[in-house]
Structures are given as C-alpha cells and as structure tokens.
Amino acid sequence: MSVSLSTPLQLPCGATLNNRIAKAAMSEGLADAAGHSTSRLETLYAQWARSGAGLLISGNFQVDSLHIERAANVVITDEGGDYQLKRLAAAGTSNGTQFWVQLSHTGRQVDASINPRPLAPSVVEIEAFRGVGANFSTPVAMTEHQIITAINQFSYAADSVQRAGFTGIELQAAHGYLISQFLSPRTNQRMDNWGGSLENRAKFLFEIIKAVRAKVGPKFPIGIKLNASDFIKGGFSHAGCIQLVKMLNDTSVDLIELSGGSLEQPKVVGVSIRDEGEPINLSQLKREAYFVDFARAIRETSKIPIMVTGGFRNVGEMTDALSRGDLDVIGLARPFAADPEIPLRILSGEISRVPSPETTMDVRHTHPWNGIQIERMSTGLLPDLRIAGETAVTSFLQSEAEKLEALAAHRLVARA
Ligand SMILES: Cc1cc2nc3c(=O)[nH]c(=O)nc-3n(C[C@H](O)[C@H](O)[C@H](O)COP(=O)(O)O)c2cc1C
C-alpha cells in the first residue's frame, strides 16, 4: 500500500494517528508561577486541535519543579495542578486529536537563574555561550537515590497525564536534556552501572520506559524523542543511535521521533556551531529536512514507527520521504507557530510549501519570534508574520523576565 500524508497510522499499542502530520514539541512558557496549566494554554491547544494534525505533542512539561527549562514551564508533580491539566487535555483533544505530553527533566542544561544546582549524570560543564543573560552552573553528579527518584518522577507524571485525559506521552530523550545526558559518553562519565557501555548509559531511559509502562498499561502510547546524533565529538553518535534503536525494538515504545543536537550544537533547528561528531556529507549541509538521511538508516533497523522532525518545509519532500519509506510521520514545529492550520492546508493540497520565516531571519531571532507567535495564539490571536525579529526579541526578553520574577516570588513563598 502506498503511504501518503493522509494515511492513518496504527501504533503498536493499538492507538491510531489519523494522518502522518504531527505538531512537534514547542516550549510554550505559558504556565503560572506554580507550573500549573492556564486558560492561555487551553486557548492555544484548542486552536491547534482544529489544525487537522494527526498528533499534537505539547512543549516540554517538567517532572521536577526545580529542574525546569524556563520559568512558566508546566510542571507535573504531586504539588497540585491536576484540575488545570484536565482542562488542558480536554482543549487539546477537543477535535478527537491525539494530544501527547512531552515529559522532560533538564539535568545540567538549564540557566543558573532557574537552577543554580542542576543535577546530571556526571560533573561535566556545559560548553555553551555564557554572558548577556546566559549562565550555567557546574552540575552535581546524581546519586543512585537521585536517579531512582527521577525515574519515579517520570512515571508519576505519566500517570497524571493519563488520568488527566491526554492520549499519550513522549519522553524527551533528545537535545541535551537529562535522558540525553545519560545516553552521551561525553556527559555520562559514570563508573557505576549507569555509565560506561551503551547498555549502561541507556539504563536510565529503559528503567523510565519500564516504570511508565507499568503505570499507564499496554494501550497508552509512549513515544521517545531521540537524537539521530548529538553531532558533537565524543557524544551520542549516529552509530550509537542505531544500536539503541535495536535495543528499543524489544520494548513497548510506540513511536520514535528523531531530531539532533543540543544547546551546545543547535542542529535541532539546522544550525551547526561546530562541525564535529559525524563525518560531514551533503545530507548534513542540507538546509531543509535536516535528519531525513539519518532517519533512513535508523528506520531500516527499527520495528517501531519513526517520526522525523526538523526543517520539513516542502510538501513534495514530505510526501517523497513517506512513500520512499524513510519515515512514518512528519514532525513540524515552527510552521505551527506561523500558521495554526498548516496540516489542513497541506492535506487539502492548498499549499506546496509551509511558511519558513526563519529562512529570512537572523538565527538569534527565530526562537523569540516563534515564542511571541505562540503567546499571540494563546490570547486567541492569529500569528502575525510581519513582526520583525528585533521587535520579537525585545518583547520576548521582557516577557521572560516577568515570568522569572513571578517564579522567584513563588519559590520564596513556597519556601517560607
Ligand atoms: C520555540 C521553540 C520551542 C521548542 N521547544 C521544544 C521542546 O519543548 N521540546 C522539544 O523536544 N523540542 C522543542 N523544540 C524543537 C522542535 O520540536 C523541533 O525539533 C525543531 O524546531 C525543528 O523542527 P522545525 O524545523 O519543524 O521547526 C522547540 C523549537 C522551537 C522553535
């Protein structure tokens, strides 16, 4: 059977995606200071629920209130917020859409203003730009007890997500966050059985999968976002990824989303600030569909459906990748911030390219620009593509500073 963008996909657990277009995770920064969901998040996801996507994946919701990526992340712990989570699930599934929560723990990849004592597998400092508001503390190596706690935090959060009415979860095991830190030999230098061989480095991920599955039962989708490579010398390599996928074949994972890079090497949005880690070839120099050539080799190994996210803009290229069998699901992130009806337009044949404002923008402006469009949609407005990159940066920084202040005040009160 030839597969097209509108072909439904049945996952191993039995759940079905209505088509092959997924909204990939984008951190929203729209929770309240306690990390609970808000009516603004509901407005945003009600809009995306009408987009025609086969799958919506939330931004990174955190499993520990200290280990968050930015102020106003949603946090899922035993400190309240269940009612708000339920309302958000109802908004995002309102059109019968699959709506999964991405669960994450930042580990060492967090600004010091958010967490001055981040946990990580080992004491390896982040090699990212510092200054002008960016600062990273030296991480603290996790004890065995802290590792077990983190595993339990993931399974607790997955259970809460299921009880709230979401239709699945995705584990954030990519982009340099905690699970990805365990997978990488560069950041995981442990000498115990959580470090060393790939089997040991992957143990944290496999224990989380086991704990989550035990809570949610056999019919609830579990996805994983994984780096096709860290694209960094000594990091989690493409060969390592293929090996890991072989091991994942024996688990009950339902979908593997492939991406790449981290804060140290932002390949995730197609930017390379250091050319190391994988041999340079033409595919890596591609300006669009960054990971599709890596995906092909991984899909050959995988018994689990593969979603690929990063740089898909040309509808013909999406269709070709699907019909060649390079992948099973196309993930789009930034196009959803530029137009909340993008899947409907693709599936109806109205457009042959999705918006790509990032191609005409200073690379430092794209993250704030997308953030500002997400903020607009959360108030019921449509994106405004005329907003200039500089303007977006100014208002994004102001908005982030306000959220950080609210978080600091909340933490003070919580501590008192
Ligand atoms: C504003 C913004 C926020 C993002 N937040 C997340 C996130 O919370 N979790 C995640 O896995 N990826 C996140 N990403 C990465 C996207 O999911 C995606 O991998 C990346 O943007 C490349 O896809 P695209 O070219 O279709 O935008 C974010 C990207 C953007 C632009």
The ligand as an SDF file (V2000), in Angstrom:
LIG
                    3D

 31 33  0  0  0  0  0  0  0  0999 V2000
   10.0910   27.9530   20.1500 C   0  0  0  0  0  0  0  0  0  0  0  0
   10.5490   26.5310   20.1170 C   0  0  0  0  0  0  0  0  0  0  0  0
   10.4300   25.7380   21.2480 C   0  0  0  0  0  0  0  0  0  0  0  0
   10.8370   24.4030   21.2280 C   0  0  0  0  0  0  0  0  0  0  0  0
   10.6300   23.6270   22.3340 N   0  0  0  0  0  0  0  0  0  0  0  0
   10.8790   22.2940   22.2750 C   0  0  0  0  0  0  0  0  0  0  0  0
   10.5280   21.4510   23.3460 C   0  0  0  0  0  0  0  0  0  0  0  0
    9.9650   21.8770   24.3630 O   0  0  0  0  0  0  0  0  0  0  0  0
   10.8160   20.1360   23.2430 N   0  0  0  0  0  0  0  0  0  0  0  0
   11.4050   19.6090   22.1150 C   0  0  0  0  0  0  0  0  0  0  0  0
   11.6360   18.3960   22.0470 O   0  0  0  0  0  0  0  0  0  0  0  0
   11.7320   20.3820   21.0800 N   0  0  0  0  0  0  0  0  0  0  0  0
   11.4680   21.7030   21.1210 C   0  0  0  0  0  0  0  0  0  0  0  0
   11.7300   22.4880   20.0390 N   0  0  0  0  0  0  0  0  0  0  0  0
   12.3050   21.8480   18.8200 C   0  0  0  0  0  0  0  0  0  0  0  0
   11.1910   21.4290   17.8540 C   0  0  0  0  0  0  0  0  0  0  0  0
   10.3710   20.4080   18.3810 O   0  0  0  0  0  0  0  0  0  0  0  0
   11.7650   20.9280   16.5310 C   0  0  0  0  0  0  0  0  0  0  0  0
   12.5310   19.7690   16.7990 O   0  0  0  0  0  0  0  0  0  0  0  0
   12.6290   21.9820   15.8180 C   0  0  0  0  0  0  0  0  0  0  0  0
   12.0200   23.2570   15.8550 O   0  0  0  0  0  0  0  0  0  0  0  0
   12.8620   21.6100   14.3580 C   0  0  0  0  0  0  0  0  0  0  0  0
   11.6230   21.4350   13.6770 O   0  0  0  0  0  0  0  0  0  0  0  0
   11.0600   22.5620   12.6760 P   0  0  0  0  0  0  0  0  0  0  0  0
   12.1410   22.8010   11.6610 O   0  0  0  0  0  0  0  0  0  0  0  0
    9.8170   21.9700   12.0570 O   0  0  0  0  0  0  0  0  0  0  0  0
   10.7880   23.7850   13.4800 O   0  0  0  0  0  0  0  0  0  0  0  0
   11.3750   23.8390   20.0500 C   0  0  0  0  0  0  0  0  0  0  0  0
   11.5270   24.6400   18.9070 C   0  0  0  0  0  0  0  0  0  0  0  0
   11.1200   25.9640   18.9340 C   0  0  0  0  0  0  0  0  0  0  0  0
   11.2470   26.7690   17.6690 C   0  0  0  0  0  0  0  0  0  0  0  0
  1  2  1  0
  2  3  1  0
  2 30  2  0
  3  4  2  0
  4  5  1  0
  4 28  1  0
  5  6  2  0
  6  7  1  0
  6 13  1  0
  7  8  2  0
  7  9  1  0
  9 10  1  0
 10 11  2  0
 10 12  1  0
 12 13  2  0
 13 14  1  0
 14 15  1  0
 14 28  1  0
 15 16  1  0
 16 17  1  0
 16 18  1  0
 18 19  1  0
 18 20  1  0
 20 21  1  0
 20 22  1  0
 22 23  1  0
 23 24  1  0
 24 25  2  0
 24 26  1  0
 24 27  1  0
 28 29  2  0
 29 30  1  0
 30 31  1  0
M  END
$$$$
